Amino acid sequence: MDLLGAAANVWDRTVVGRLADLRRMPRDAVVGSPDGILFRYRPLSGVDPAPGGPVLFVPPLGAPDFAYDLRRGCSLVEHLLQQGRTVYLIDYGPKSFSDRTLGMESWVDDLLPRTIRQVAQEEGEDVHLVAWSLGGIFAMLTVAAAVQARAPLPVRSVAAIGSPVDISRVPLVAPIRPLAQITGGRLISSIYRGVGSFPAPMVGWAFQLTAVDKLVTKPLAIASRIDDRDCLAQIEAVDHLMRNMHGYPGRVFGQIFHLLLRSNDLAAGGLRLGGRDVELADVDVPVLVVAGRDDVIAPLKAVRGAVPLLTGSPEVRFTTSPGGHLGVLTGRRARDTTWPELDRFLSDADLRAAGGDGATGSAGGETGGTGETDGGTAAAAGA
Protein backbone atom coordinates (compact mmCIF):
# COMPACT_ATOMS: atom_id res chain seq x y z
CA MET A 1 0.00 0.00 0.00
CA ASP A 2 1.13 3.54 -0.77
CA LEU A 3 1.13 5.00 2.75
CA LEU A 4 1.81 8.55 1.59
CA GLY A 5 -1.03 8.34 -0.92
CA ALA A 6 -3.37 6.89 1.70
CA ALA A 7 -2.46 9.67 4.15
CA ALA A 8 -3.09 12.34 1.51
CA ASN A 9 -6.45 10.82 0.67
CA VAL A 10 -7.53 10.72 4.31
CA TRP A 11 -6.41 14.33 4.79
CA ASP A 12 -8.30 15.61 1.75
CA ARG A 13 -11.42 13.66 2.66
CA THR A 14 -11.51 14.78 6.29
CA VAL A 15 -10.03 18.28 6.08
CA VAL A 16 -10.71 19.49 2.53
CA GLY A 17 -14.04 17.69 2.52
CA ARG A 18 -13.88 15.74 -0.73
CA LEU A 19 -11.70 13.81 -3.16
CA ALA A 20 -13.81 13.94 -6.29
CA ASP A 21 -13.71 16.99 -8.54
CA LEU A 22 -17.45 17.54 -8.93
CA ARG A 23 -17.21 20.74 -10.94
CA ARG A 24 -19.56 20.54 -13.92
CA MET A 25 -18.33 21.21 -17.42
CA PRO A 26 -19.23 24.84 -18.29
CA ARG A 27 -22.44 25.20 -20.27
CA ASP A 28 -24.94 27.83 -21.39
CA ALA A 29 -28.71 27.68 -21.59
CA VAL A 30 -29.93 27.82 -25.19
CA VAL A 31 -33.67 27.77 -24.62
CA GLY A 32 -35.86 27.00 -21.65
CA SER A 33 -39.43 26.07 -20.85
CA PRO A 34 -41.30 24.70 -17.83
CA ASP A 35 -40.70 21.15 -19.07
CA GLY A 36 -36.97 21.41 -19.73
CA ILE A 37 -33.90 23.54 -20.38
CA LEU A 38 -31.62 22.91 -23.34
CA PHE A 39 -27.94 23.44 -22.53
CA ARG A 40 -24.94 23.68 -24.84
CA TYR A 41 -21.55 22.81 -23.35
CA ARG A 42 -18.72 25.20 -24.07
CA PRO A 43 -15.93 23.91 -26.34
CA LEU A 44 -12.63 23.15 -24.64
CA SER A 45 -9.82 25.61 -25.15
CA GLY A 46 -7.16 24.24 -27.47
CA VAL A 47 -9.37 21.50 -28.91
CA ASP A 48 -10.16 21.85 -32.61
CA PRO A 49 -13.82 21.25 -33.56
CA ALA A 50 -14.33 17.85 -35.12
CA PRO A 51 -16.52 17.36 -38.18
CA GLY A 52 -19.80 15.61 -37.62
CA GLY A 53 -23.19 16.08 -36.07
CA PRO A 54 -23.83 17.45 -32.59
CA VAL A 55 -24.52 15.12 -29.68
CA LEU A 56 -27.68 15.58 -27.61
CA PHE A 57 -27.74 13.79 -24.26
CA VAL A 58 -31.19 12.47 -23.33
CA PRO A 59 -31.33 11.80 -19.57
CA PRO A 60 -33.69 9.28 -18.03
CA LEU A 61 -36.31 10.35 -15.55
CA GLY A 62 -35.18 9.86 -11.96
CA ALA A 63 -31.47 10.55 -12.43
CA PRO A 64 -29.99 14.06 -12.35
CA ASP A 65 -28.62 15.40 -15.61
CA PHE A 66 -25.04 15.28 -14.32
CA ALA A 67 -25.03 11.48 -14.66
CA TYR A 68 -23.35 12.25 -18.01
CA ASP A 69 -20.93 14.63 -16.28
CA LEU A 70 -20.24 12.66 -13.12
CA ARG A 71 -16.84 14.10 -12.19
CA ARG A 72 -13.78 15.51 -13.89
CA GLY A 73 -11.75 12.68 -15.35
CA CYS A 74 -14.79 10.40 -15.49
CA SER A 75 -17.28 12.51 -17.42
CA LEU A 76 -18.72 11.45 -20.76
CA VAL A 77 -19.46 15.11 -21.49
CA GLU A 78 -15.81 15.98 -20.92
CA HIS A 79 -14.69 13.06 -23.08
CA LEU A 80 -16.80 14.08 -26.08
CA LEU A 81 -15.66 17.69 -25.76
CA GLN A 82 -12.07 16.45 -25.80
CA GLN A 83 -12.89 14.73 -29.11
CA GLY A 84 -13.99 18.08 -30.51
CA ARG A 85 -17.68 17.15 -30.47
CA THR A 86 -20.43 19.73 -30.04
CA VAL A 87 -22.45 18.63 -27.02
CA TYR A 88 -25.96 19.52 -25.84
CA LEU A 89 -28.12 18.23 -23.00
CA ILE A 90 -31.81 18.59 -22.19
CA ASP A 91 -32.40 18.94 -18.44
CA TYR A 92 -35.94 18.12 -17.32
CA GLY A 93 -35.30 19.24 -13.75
CA PRO A 94 -37.01 17.74 -10.68
CA LYS A 95 -40.66 16.82 -11.15
CA SER A 96 -43.34 17.73 -8.62
CA PHE A 97 -46.98 17.00 -7.87
CA SER A 98 -47.99 19.55 -10.50
CA ASP A 99 -46.36 17.33 -13.16
CA ARG A 100 -48.43 14.28 -12.21
CA THR A 101 -50.40 14.25 -15.50
CA LEU A 102 -47.31 14.06 -17.71
CA GLY A 103 -47.02 10.81 -19.60
CA MET A 104 -44.27 9.24 -21.69
CA GLU A 105 -45.90 10.77 -24.77
CA SER A 106 -45.11 14.21 -23.31
CA TRP A 107 -41.45 13.44 -24.00
CA VAL A 108 -41.86 11.30 -27.12
CA ASP A 109 -44.28 13.59 -28.98
CA ASP A 110 -43.40 17.03 -27.66
CA LEU A 111 -40.31 17.84 -25.58
CA LEU A 112 -37.74 15.66 -27.34
CA PRO A 113 -38.85 16.45 -30.92
CA ARG A 114 -38.78 20.19 -30.11
CA THR A 115 -35.35 19.85 -28.56
CA ILE A 116 -33.92 17.82 -31.44
CA ARG A 117 -35.15 20.34 -34.00
CA GLN A 118 -33.73 23.20 -31.94
CA VAL A 119 -30.27 21.58 -31.82
CA ALA A 120 -30.35 20.82 -35.55
CA GLN A 121 -31.33 24.41 -36.27
CA GLU A 122 -28.52 25.74 -34.08
CA GLU A 123 -25.86 23.55 -35.70
CA GLY A 124 -27.15 23.00 -39.24
CA GLU A 125 -26.51 19.27 -38.82
CA ASP A 126 -28.54 16.20 -37.93
CA VAL A 127 -28.29 15.18 -34.30
CA HIS A 128 -26.81 12.16 -32.53
CA LEU A 129 -28.96 11.08 -29.58
CA VAL A 130 -26.95 9.55 -26.72
CA ALA A 131 -29.19 8.22 -24.00
CA TRP A 132 -28.93 6.12 -20.86
CA SER A 133 -31.45 3.84 -19.16
CA LEU A 134 -35.05 4.96 -19.70
CA GLY A 135 -33.64 7.84 -21.76
CA GLY A 136 -32.63 5.29 -24.41
CA ILE A 137 -36.18 3.99 -24.63
CA PHE A 138 -37.49 7.56 -24.90
CA ALA A 139 -34.96 8.32 -27.67
CA MET A 140 -35.84 5.26 -29.76
CA LEU A 141 -39.59 5.79 -29.33
CA THR A 142 -39.23 9.48 -30.26
CA VAL A 143 -37.56 8.64 -33.58
CA ALA A 144 -40.10 5.88 -34.26
CA ALA A 145 -43.11 8.07 -33.46
CA ALA A 146 -41.88 10.82 -35.77
CA VAL A 147 -41.41 8.35 -38.65
CA GLN A 148 -44.86 6.92 -38.02
CA ALA A 149 -46.35 10.44 -38.12
CA ARG A 150 -44.50 11.09 -41.40
CA ALA A 151 -42.64 13.96 -39.76
CA PRO A 152 -39.13 12.48 -39.46
CA LEU A 153 -36.72 14.23 -37.15
CA PRO A 154 -33.19 15.45 -38.02
CA VAL A 155 -31.60 12.53 -36.14
CA ARG A 156 -28.40 10.91 -37.41
CA SER A 157 -28.09 8.07 -34.90
CA VAL A 158 -29.21 6.78 -31.51
CA ALA A 159 -26.98 5.27 -28.82
CA ALA A 160 -29.00 3.51 -26.11
CA ILE A 161 -26.87 2.60 -23.09
CA GLY A 162 -28.28 0.31 -20.41
CA SER A 163 -31.85 0.56 -21.74
CA PRO A 164 -33.92 -2.52 -20.79
CA VAL A 165 -36.44 -3.45 -23.48
CA ASP A 166 -37.39 -6.96 -22.33
CA ILE A 167 -38.43 -6.58 -18.69
CA SER A 168 -39.08 -10.31 -18.35
CA ARG A 169 -35.28 -10.65 -18.41
CA VAL A 170 -34.84 -8.48 -15.29
CA PRO A 171 -34.54 -10.84 -12.29
CA LEU A 172 -35.28 -8.06 -9.80
CA VAL A 173 -38.85 -7.63 -11.08
CA ALA A 174 -39.54 -11.29 -11.89
CA PRO A 175 -41.29 -11.97 -8.54
CA ILE A 176 -43.45 -8.83 -8.94
CA ARG A 177 -44.80 -9.47 -12.44
CA PRO A 178 -47.08 -12.47 -11.66
CA LEU A 179 -48.61 -10.64 -8.69
CA ALA A 180 -49.13 -7.50 -10.77
CA GLN A 181 -50.80 -9.51 -13.51
CA ILE A 182 -53.17 -11.19 -11.04
CA THR A 183 -54.19 -7.94 -9.35
CA GLY A 184 -54.14 -5.93 -12.56
CA GLY A 185 -51.80 -3.50 -10.80
CA ARG A 186 -54.71 -1.92 -8.92
CA LEU A 187 -52.83 -1.53 -5.63
CA ILE A 188 -49.86 0.23 -7.26
CA SER A 189 -52.20 2.36 -9.36
CA SER A 190 -54.08 3.59 -6.31
CA ILE A 191 -50.82 4.55 -4.60
CA TYR A 192 -49.23 6.57 -7.42
CA ARG A 193 -52.53 8.24 -8.30
CA GLY A 194 -52.98 9.23 -4.68
CA VAL A 195 -49.53 10.74 -4.18
CA GLY A 196 -49.20 11.99 -7.77
CA SER A 197 -45.65 10.74 -8.24
CA PHE A 198 -43.01 8.19 -7.40
CA PRO A 199 -41.03 10.29 -4.87
CA ALA A 200 -37.33 11.04 -5.28
CA PRO A 201 -36.28 9.34 -1.98
CA MET A 202 -37.91 6.11 -3.17
CA VAL A 203 -36.08 6.35 -6.52
CA GLY A 204 -32.75 6.68 -4.72
CA TRP A 205 -33.66 3.87 -2.33
CA ALA A 206 -34.63 1.59 -5.24
CA PHE A 207 -31.28 2.18 -6.97
CA GLN A 208 -29.38 1.44 -3.76
CA LEU A 209 -31.43 -1.69 -3.12
CA THR A 210 -30.20 -3.16 -6.39
CA ALA A 211 -26.63 -2.96 -5.05
CA VAL A 212 -27.27 -3.87 -1.42
CA ASP A 213 -24.30 -6.23 -1.44
CA LYS A 214 -22.02 -3.33 -2.39
CA LEU A 215 -23.56 -1.17 0.33
CA VAL A 216 -22.72 -3.82 2.91
CA THR A 217 -19.15 -4.26 1.69
CA LYS A 218 -18.56 -0.58 0.94
CA PRO A 219 -16.62 0.23 4.15
CA LEU A 220 -14.30 -2.70 3.47
CA ALA A 221 -13.85 -1.61 -0.15
CA ILE A 222 -12.94 1.91 0.94
CA ALA A 223 -10.48 0.63 3.55
CA SER A 224 -8.81 -1.71 1.07
CA ARG A 225 -8.50 1.07 -1.56
CA ILE A 226 -7.59 3.90 0.79
CA ASP A 227 -4.51 4.68 -1.32
CA ASP A 228 -6.43 4.59 -4.64
CA ARG A 229 -7.55 8.18 -5.10
CA ASP A 230 -9.36 7.57 -8.39
CA CYS A 231 -11.42 4.74 -6.90
CA LEU A 232 -12.34 6.75 -3.80
CA ALA A 233 -13.27 9.76 -5.95
CA GLN A 234 -15.56 7.55 -8.06
CA ILE A 235 -17.33 6.20 -4.97
CA GLU A 236 -17.78 9.75 -3.69
CA ALA A 237 -19.18 10.95 -7.02
CA VAL A 238 -21.66 8.05 -7.24
CA ASP A 239 -22.82 8.76 -3.67
CA HIS A 240 -23.39 12.39 -4.66
CA LEU A 241 -25.50 11.33 -7.63
CA MET A 242 -27.58 8.97 -5.48
CA ARG A 243 -28.34 11.78 -3.04
CA ASN A 244 -29.72 13.88 -5.90
CA MET A 245 -32.16 11.51 -7.59
CA HIS A 246 -35.47 12.90 -8.92
CA GLY A 247 -39.01 11.59 -8.65
CA TYR A 248 -41.22 10.31 -11.48
CA PRO A 249 -44.49 11.99 -12.47
CA GLY A 250 -47.37 9.75 -11.42
CA ARG A 251 -48.66 9.05 -14.92
CA VAL A 252 -45.21 8.16 -16.29
CA PHE A 253 -44.64 5.81 -13.37
CA GLY A 254 -48.02 4.23 -14.07
CA GLN A 255 -47.12 3.67 -17.72
CA ILE A 256 -43.76 2.16 -16.77
CA PHE A 257 -45.47 -0.14 -14.29
CA HIS A 258 -48.36 -1.25 -16.51
CA LEU A 259 -46.84 -1.19 -20.01
CA LEU A 260 -43.27 -2.25 -19.22
CA LEU A 261 -43.20 -4.13 -15.94
CA ARG A 262 -46.64 -5.79 -15.89
CA SER A 263 -47.38 -6.35 -19.58
CA ASN A 264 -43.84 -6.20 -21.02
CA ASP A 265 -45.29 -4.61 -24.16
CA LEU A 266 -42.02 -3.13 -25.39
CA ALA A 267 -40.49 -6.60 -25.72
CA ALA A 268 -43.21 -7.35 -28.28
CA GLY A 269 -42.10 -4.40 -30.40
CA GLY A 270 -43.58 -1.17 -29.10
CA LEU A 271 -45.83 0.75 -26.74
CA ARG A 272 -49.28 2.26 -27.05
CA LEU A 273 -48.85 5.97 -26.37
CA GLY A 274 -51.23 8.83 -27.07
CA GLY A 275 -53.82 6.51 -28.59
CA ARG A 276 -51.57 4.85 -31.16
CA ASP A 277 -48.93 2.11 -31.26
CA VAL A 278 -45.31 3.28 -31.48
CA GLU A 279 -43.12 0.51 -32.88
CA LEU A 280 -39.34 0.18 -32.55
CA ALA A 281 -39.34 -1.25 -36.09
CA ASP A 282 -39.95 2.31 -37.31
CA VAL A 283 -36.58 3.56 -36.05
CA ASP A 284 -34.80 4.36 -39.31
CA VAL A 285 -31.33 5.48 -38.18
CA PRO A 286 -28.25 3.55 -37.01
CA VAL A 287 -28.52 2.38 -33.40
CA LEU A 288 -25.84 1.42 -30.89
CA VAL A 289 -27.13 -0.77 -28.04
CA VAL A 290 -24.81 -1.09 -25.04
CA ALA A 291 -25.36 -3.46 -22.10
CA GLY A 292 -23.50 -3.63 -18.80
CA ARG A 293 -22.22 -7.08 -17.95
CA ASP A 294 -22.80 -6.48 -14.23
CA ASP A 295 -26.04 -4.51 -14.58
CA VAL A 296 -28.88 -5.87 -12.43
CA ILE A 297 -31.32 -3.07 -13.30
CA ALA A 298 -30.90 -3.56 -17.06
CA PRO A 299 -29.26 -6.98 -17.50
CA LEU A 300 -27.57 -7.92 -20.74
CA LYS A 301 -30.47 -10.03 -22.06
CA ALA A 302 -33.01 -7.32 -21.23
CA VAL A 303 -31.00 -4.73 -23.17
CA ARG A 304 -30.20 -7.03 -26.07
CA GLY A 305 -33.93 -7.55 -26.55
CA ALA A 306 -33.96 -4.31 -28.57
CA VAL A 307 -31.71 -5.68 -31.32
CA PRO A 308 -34.18 -7.98 -33.18
CA LEU A 309 -36.93 -5.35 -32.89
CA LEU A 310 -35.00 -2.58 -34.70
CA THR A 311 -35.70 -4.01 -38.13
CA GLY A 312 -36.02 -0.62 -39.81
CA SER A 313 -32.58 0.56 -38.76
CA PRO A 314 -29.86 0.47 -41.45
CA GLU A 315 -27.38 -0.76 -38.83
CA VAL A 316 -27.71 -2.03 -35.26
CA ARG A 317 -24.61 -2.61 -33.19
CA PHE A 318 -24.72 -4.45 -29.90
CA THR A 319 -21.86 -4.35 -27.44
CA THR A 320 -21.27 -5.18 -23.80
CA SER A 321 -19.04 -3.42 -21.32
CA PRO A 322 -18.08 -4.14 -17.72
CA GLY A 323 -19.98 -2.31 -15.02
CA GLY A 324 -23.37 -1.93 -13.42
CA HIS A 325 -26.21 0.35 -14.45
CA LEU A 326 -24.28 3.58 -13.92
CA GLY A 327 -20.86 2.04 -14.40
CA VAL A 328 -21.53 1.05 -18.03
CA LEU A 329 -22.19 4.72 -18.76
CA THR A 330 -19.62 6.57 -16.71
CA GLY A 331 -17.66 4.10 -14.60
CA ARG A 332 -13.89 4.05 -14.57
CA ARG A 333 -13.77 1.09 -16.96
CA ALA A 334 -16.25 2.78 -19.30
CA ARG A 335 -13.42 5.12 -20.29
CA ASP A 336 -11.71 2.22 -22.07
CA THR A 337 -14.79 0.31 -23.25
CA THR A 338 -18.12 2.10 -23.71
CA TRP A 339 -16.65 5.47 -24.66
CA PRO A 340 -14.31 4.31 -27.47
CA GLU A 341 -17.15 2.17 -28.86
CA LEU A 342 -19.41 5.23 -28.83
CA ASP A 343 -16.70 7.29 -30.55
CA ARG A 344 -16.44 4.75 -33.38
CA PHE A 345 -20.19 4.55 -33.76
CA LEU A 346 -20.64 8.33 -33.98
CA SER A 347 -17.79 8.68 -36.47
CA ASP A 348 -19.18 5.91 -38.66
CA ALA A 349 -22.67 7.44 -38.57
CA ASP A 350 -21.16 10.77 -39.65
CA LEU A 351 -19.29 9.02 -42.46
CA ARG A 352 -22.49 7.33 -43.60
CA ALA A 353 -24.31 10.69 -43.60
CA ALA A 354 -21.50 12.23 -45.64
CA GLY A 355 -21.92 9.58 -48.32
CA GLY A 356 -19.38 7.04 -47.14
CA ASP A 357 -20.21 3.48 -46.10
CA GLY A 358 -19.88 4.02 -42.36
CA ALA A 359 -21.08 0.48 -41.61
CA THR A 360 -17.74 -0.80 -40.38
CA GLY A 361 -19.35 -2.61 -37.47
CA SER A 362 -17.32 -3.94 -34.57
CA ALA A 363 -14.79 -6.68 -34.10
CA GLY A 364 -16.63 -9.98 -34.30
CA GLY A 365 -19.58 -8.33 -36.02
CA GLU A 366 -22.45 -10.45 -37.24
CA THR A 367 -24.12 -10.30 -40.63
CA GLY A 368 -27.27 -8.32 -41.24
CA GLY A 369 -25.75 -5.03 -40.09
CA THR A 370 -25.60 -6.05 -36.43
CA GLY A 371 -22.23 -5.90 -34.74
CA GLU A 372 -21.33 -7.37 -31.36
CA THR A 373 -18.15 -6.79 -29.46
CA ASP A 374 -16.98 -7.71 -26.01
CA GLY A 375 -16.35 -4.07 -25.18
CA GLY A 376 -12.85 -4.69 -23.85
CA THR A 377 -11.59 -4.93 -20.29
CA ALA A 378 -9.51 -2.81 -17.99
CA ALA A 379 -7.57 -3.65 -14.89
CA ALA A 380 -8.94 -0.73 -12.89
CA ALA A 381 -11.96 -1.43 -10.72
CA GLY A 382 -14.77 1.04 -10.25
CA ALA A 383 -18.47 1.66 -10.34
LINHU-V118644 format. One record per backbone hydrogen bond with DSSP energy under -0.5 kcal/mol. CO is the residue of the C=O (numbers start at 1). NH is the residue of the N-H. If there is no record, write none. Layout:
[[CO:NH] [CO:NH]]
//
This chain:
[[1:3] [2:6] [3:7] [4:8] [5:9] [6:10] [7:11] [8:12] [9:13] [10:14] [11:15] [11:16] [12:17] [12:18] [20:22] [21:72] [26:42] [28:40] [31:38] [33:36] [36:33] [37:39] [37:91] [38:30] [38:31] [39:89] [40:28] [44:47] [46:48] [54:128] [55:57] [55:88] [56:130] [57:59] [57:90] [58:132] [62:246] [64:67] [65:68] [66:69] [67:70] [68:76] [68:77] [71:74] [75:79] [76:80] [77:81] [78:82] [79:83] [80:85] [81:84] [84:50] [85:87] [86:55] [87:41] [88:57] [89:39] [89:91] [90:59] [90:92] [91:37] [96:99] [97:100] [99:102] [100:251] [102:252] [103:106] [103:107] [104:107] [104:108] [105:109] [105:110] [106:111] [107:112] [107:113] [110:114] [111:115] [112:116] [113:117] [114:118] [115:119] [116:120] [117:121] [118:122] [119:123] [120:124] [120:125] [127:129] [127:156] [127:157] [128:56] [128:130] [129:131] [129:159] [130:58] [131:161] [132:135] [133:136] [133:137] [134:138] [135:139] [136:140] [137:141] [138:142] [139:143] [140:144] [141:145] [142:146] [143:147] [144:148] [145:149] [146:151] [147:150] [153:155] [154:127] [156:286] [157:129] [158:160] [158:288] [159:131] [159:161] [160:162] [160:290] [161:133] [162:164] [163:165] [165:167] [166:169] [167:170] [169:171] [170:173] [170:174] [171:174] [171:175] [173:176] [173:177] [174:178] [175:179] [176:180] [177:181] [178:182] [179:183] [180:184] [180:185] [183:186] [185:189] [186:190] [187:191] [188:192] [189:193] [190:194] [191:195] [192:196] [196:250] [197:199] [198:248] [199:202] [199:203] [200:204] [201:205] [202:206] [203:207] [204:208] [205:209] [206:210] [208:211] [209:212] [211:214] [211:215] [212:216] [213:217] [214:218] [217:221] [218:222] [219:223] [220:224] [221:225] [223:226] [225:228] [227:229] [228:232] [229:233] [230:234] [231:235] [232:236] [233:237] [234:238] [235:239] [236:240] [237:241] [238:242] [239:243] [241:244] [242:245] [248:198] [249:253] [250:254] [251:255] [252:256] [253:257] [254:258] [255:259] [255:260] [256:260] [256:261] [257:262] [258:263] [259:265] [264:267] [265:268] [265:270] [266:269] [269:280] [271:273] [271:278] [273:276] [276:273] [277:279] [278:271] [279:282] [280:283] [286:158] [287:289] [287:317] [288:160] [288:290] [289:319] [290:162] [291:321] [292:295] [294:296] [298:292] [299:303] [300:304] [301:305] [302:165] [302:166] [303:306] [304:307] [304:308] [306:309] [306:310] [307:310] [309:311] [310:313] [315:287] [316:371] [317:289] [318:373] [319:291] [321:293] [323:294] [324:328] [326:329] [326:330] [327:331] [331:335] [332:335] [333:336] [333:337] [334:337] [334:339] [337:341] [338:342] [339:343] [340:344] [341:345] [342:346] [343:347] [344:348] [345:349] [346:350] [347:351] [348:352] [349:353] [350:354] [351:356] [352:355] [358:360] [362:365] [367:370] [369:316] [369:371] [370:366] [371:318] [373:320] [383:324] [383:327]]
//
